[in-house]
Amino acid sequence: MNPVLNAGAAPIATSFFFYFLAGAAILSGLLVITRRNAVHSALALIVTLLSVSGLYLMLYAPFVAGVQIIVYAGGIMVLFLFVIMLVNIERVSKERQFNRIWPVGLLASCALLAVFLAAFTKGKDLFHDRPITLPEDSNTQQVATMLYGEVVKTIQNPKGQYMIGQYTFAFEIASLLLLVAILGAVIMTKKKI
Amino acid sequence: MLRGSMNALMSYLDPRVTVTPGQAGNELWALIYVFVIFAGVAVIVLCMNWIERKALAHFQIRLGPMRVGPHGLLQPIADAFKLMLKEDIVPDEADEVVFRFAPVIGLLAAFTVYIVIPFGPTQAVTDMNIGILFMLGVSSLGVLGIVTAGWASNSHYPLIGALRSSAQMVSYEVAMGMAVLSAILMTSMNAAGTGTLSMIGIVQAQQLQGIWFIFKFFPLGFIAFAIFAIAMVAETNRAPFDLPEAESELTAGFHTEYSGLRWSLFMLGEYAAMLAVSSIAVTLWLGGWMRPFPNLLQGPAWEFIFSLFPGLTFGALAAITFISAARMPSHAFFRIQRAGMAIFAALIGLLALLLLVIAVAGRANDASIAARFREGIDYVYWFMLKVAVFMYMFIWYRATWPRYRFDQLMKVGWKVMLPISLGVLILTAIVGVLLP
């Protein structure tokens, strides 16, 4: 490459941005679960989602970052706000919190922490070194293959069929989580269904 | 340190550079572009404020602002000062933190999208390979500002306005997305066959295929464009879709409780969002930075003629200003105003002269810095001219059409626009597969 064109080129994705985004995500995540006012929680959740999408950008996954903003921050959170605003905030904030499953939550978050710690300490053994693909070369097809697996053509089935991908289960679990969140919002609005 | 930044400054002016500063990793030039864009948008918003009031007044056979400065030219500046000095009232029962932060959300969402708007092949802060996706996503965050403002005011009218706006923006986003999708499909219909989401890539695809997407697969491109043109008015809450601030029903809608600087932030955000959606329309369907007929009227002679356009436009503006200075009443009261108008005309004339000089100087040597400047001015000029047409249309709509009723608005959004845009999307795909 031409040295003139490259002059002053430096990686923008520095560790400062990582710590900034990660800190923002954690801080706003804490706000989501500690605020009594549901609207404040929702706004904090939007900040969390935006900082996570920034982290995706740093991982050279611009498409996932864009979809995160469009689907979660722009679409779903607006609908959530729309619903929450119809709730009588005064009454809800004085009510006792109705979930008593914090031990389960603690267990789940400890397990997640263990996974992260394992990935952090033994990452080199778990993940193979692969050549870094530039953002221009990454494409949506790779993401789809990761999620749903490849189309495998056989003699019995010449049109091909989807093999279940490595991450399909995790993807479906995430969708289920979203469904639970929606149900929670509905229950908060309407006590008698 | 200083030398390093000088190097970074000069290296980007090299004529061999063909990427945006963001892609070249040149932070200094990216920062310069950001400042230029921010200042440019602020100036355009001031001008739009004046033009809108004048144009609306003339539509209704009134004079509009005439008192502050000649023909009210200083009115927006006077208004800006008034808004800055006004008391910033926060209602007692309002949610103070959210109330104070709401206008900033809208403003941030409106201004963030400007980093991918392609004013030219290198005249953008950066180019992402998810460009249009990023623009749609971030501009959809603008609704959060309106919703939180309406809720935090803790008052009936703002809350109704906020709920209206969230329902309206979410429903029109669907039709908008379908229309955008059909334009993105068109980018993949060339010999190479690779589609793109990048804003610069979309304009380059039109350049490559030799046709603006508004004319491609006529009338499919045109219908998709029309759907987008309608949906973008609804997205920016402008008349005839300005139900969130319908003053005859909701006093001022979501910003009823706002005053002073915070209110003006809403206005700034609204105009910035109007500019942003207009630039999406220009980029996707009207060929972005391309001048008219780049294929038919080729050659250095035509290049030169078209590069005179920016200078001639500003020359015409200067001439109009001179004429109106000369036509002022000859009463002593108007002496200062007449002098001010003449100085203003002279300044515009100087700018026109400068643009003409650059156009002539850039013609001689293709590799010179003057040629690079001339190219850049051409690109930005044609882009902004197309955007200006849209901005005038926004005023025209407001003067012409009465406001929709809310149920009519929803009916149009879901029962008319969405089916049509879905049909256009499917037909575009079919035609694109069958035709070439």
Boltz contact constraints between the chains, C-beta under 6 A:
constraints:
  - contact:
      token1: [A, 4]
      token2: [B, 11]
      max_distance: 6.0
  - contact:
      token1: [A, 4]
      token2: [B, 14]
      max_distance: 6.0
  - contact:
      token1: [A, 5]
      token2: [B, 17]
      max_distance: 6.0
  - contact:
      token1: [A, 7]
      token2: [B, 7]
      max_distance: 6.0
  - contact:
      token1: [A, 7]
      token2: [B, 11]
      max_distance: 6.0
  - contact:
      token1: [A, 8]
      token2: [B, 8]
      max_distance: 6.0
  - contact:
      token1: [A, 8]
      token2: [B, 26]
      max_distance: 6.0
  - contact:
      token1: [A, 9]
      token2: [B, 25]
      max_distance: 6.0
  - contact:
      token1: [A, 62]
      token2: [B, 128]
      max_distance: 6.0
  - contact:
      token1: [A, 62]
      token2: [B, 130]
      max_distance: 6.0
  - contact:
      token1: [A, 63]
      token2: [B, 130]
      max_distance: 6.0
  - contact:
      token1: [A, 66]
      token2: [B, 130]
      max_distance: 6.0
  - contact:
      token1: [A, 66]
      token2: [B, 133]
      max_distance: 6.0
  - contact:
      token1: [A, 66]
      token2: [B, 134]
      max_distance: 6.0
  - contact:
      token1: [A, 66]
      token2: [B, 137]
      max_distance: 6.0
  - contact:
      token1: [A, 69]
      token2: [B, 137]
      max_distance: 6.0
  - contact:
      token1: [A, 70]
      token2: [B, 137]
      max_distance: 6.0
  - contact:
      token1: [A, 74]
      token2: [B, 137]
      max_distance: 6.0
  - contact:
      token1: [A, 74]
      token2: [B, 140]
      max_distance: 6.0
  - contact:
      token1: [A, 74]
      token2: [B, 141]
      max_distance: 6.0
  - contact:
      token1: [A, 78]
      token2: [B, 143]
      max_distance: 6.0
  - contact:
      token1: [A, 78]
      token2: [B, 166]
      max_distance: 6.0
  - contact:
      token1: [A, 81]
      token2: [B, 147]
      max_distance: 6.0
  - contact:
      token1: [A, 82]
      token2: [B, 166]
      max_distance: 6.0
  - contact:
      token1: [A, 85]
      token2: [B, 151]
      max_distance: 6.0
